[in-house]
Amino acid sequence: MSINEKHEVTITGGSYSPRAIGEFITAINDSPYFGGSITPSSQENKQEILDGVMTSYELFELKGKVINYDMRSK
């Protein structure tokens, strides 16, 4: 996660479950910090062999804006 001087946030990560990415976006948009501004800017399916098994996972990038830095606010 990075936040620039304009309070714009970029979150990069990965998940073995595309559904989990959607649930993550919902959870962070429900927080008082981002005001529902977090949206996906890219998502890419990757595959690799883990322990001899072909495994798929999603790399993602989310963007938005920090609206509030006070965790006690709603």
Sequence and secondary structure as in RCSB ss.txt:
>XXXX:A:sequence
MSINEKHEVTITGGSYSPRAIGEFITAINDSPYFGGSITPSSQENKQEILDGVMTSYELFELKGKVINYDMRSK
>XXXX:A:secstr
 EE TT EEEEEEEES HHHHHHHHHHHHTSTTTTT  EEEEEEEEEEEETTEEEEEEEEEEEEE     TT  
